[in-house]
């Protein structure tokens, strides 16, 4: 028997009525977001991708994919390119 340790439970709120109040069937936001992209025309593998970034990760994944496809950067260039982050 084993268990895993992670700290994403800290994103829950203990305040009654808060949208992210801890409770049954609630799941914490997690940033383990691997991606797999296929070519649109023939469904062949384009890339297996991922990036670090915590809460920025979903935006980082999108920017990485954009760099690979629309900007035609190679994988290293796509990862090295500057990224932006919107916090709200």
C-alpha positions in Angstrom: 0.0 0.0 0.0 1.3 3.4 -0.8 0.2 7.0 -1.3 1.4 10.0 -3.2 2.1 13.4 -1.8 1.2 16.6 -3.6 0.4 20.1 -2.5 -2.4 21.0 -4.9 -5.0 20.6 -2.2 -3.9 24.0 -0.9 -5.9 25.6 -3.7 -9.2 24.6 -1.9 -10.9 27.2 0.3 -12.3 26.5 3.8 -14.6 29.5 3.5 -18.3 28.4 3.4 -19.9 29.3 0.1 -16.6 29.9 -1.8 -16.8 28.3 -5.3 -13.7 26.3 -4.5 -14.8 25.2 -1.0 -13.5 21.8 -0.1 -16.2 19.1 -0.3 -17.3 15.8 -1.7 -16.5 15.1 -5.4 -14.3 18.2 -5.7 -10.9 17.8 -7.4 -8.0 20.2 -7.0 -6.6 22.0 -10.0 -3.6 20.1 -11.2 -0.8 21.1 -13.5 0.3 17.8 -14.8 -0.8 18.5 -18.4 0.9 16.5 -21.1 0.0 17.1 -24.6 -0.1 15.2 -27.9 -0.6 16.9 -31.2 -1.5 15.3 -34.5 -1.2 16.7 -38.1 -4.7 17.8 -39.2 -4.5 16.3 -42.6 -3.2 12.7 -42.0 -3.5 12.4 -38.2 0.2 11.6 -37.9 2.1 12.5 -34.8 3.3 16.1 -34.8 4.5 16.4 -31.2 4.4 15.1 -27.7 4.7 18.2 -25.6 4.7 19.7 -22.1 6.1 22.7 -20.3 6.7 23.7 -16.7 4.8 26.6 -15.3 2.3 25.8 -12.6 -0.8 28.0 -13.1 0.7 29.3 -16.4 0.9 25.8 -17.8 -2.3 25.8 -19.9 -1.3 29.1 -21.6 2.3 27.8 -21.9 1.1 24.7 -23.7 -1.0 26.7 -26.1 1.9 29.0 -26.9 4.3 26.1 -27.4 1.9 24.5 -29.8 1.5 27.9 -31.6 5.3 28.2 -31.9 5.5 24.7 -33.4 2.7 25.1 -35.9 2.0 28.7 -36.8 5.6 30.1 -36.3 7.3 26.9 -37.7 9.9 26.9 -35.0 11.8 23.7 -34.2 11.1 22.1 -30.8 14.1 23.8 -29.0 13.2 27.2 -30.5 9.6 26.8 -29.5 10.5 26.1 -25.9 13.1 28.9 -25.8 10.7 31.6 -27.2 9.4 34.2 -24.8 5.9 33.5 -23.3 3.3 35.7 -21.7 1.0 35.0 -18.8 -2.4 36.5 -17.8 -3.1 36.5 -14.1 -6.6 37.2 -13.0 
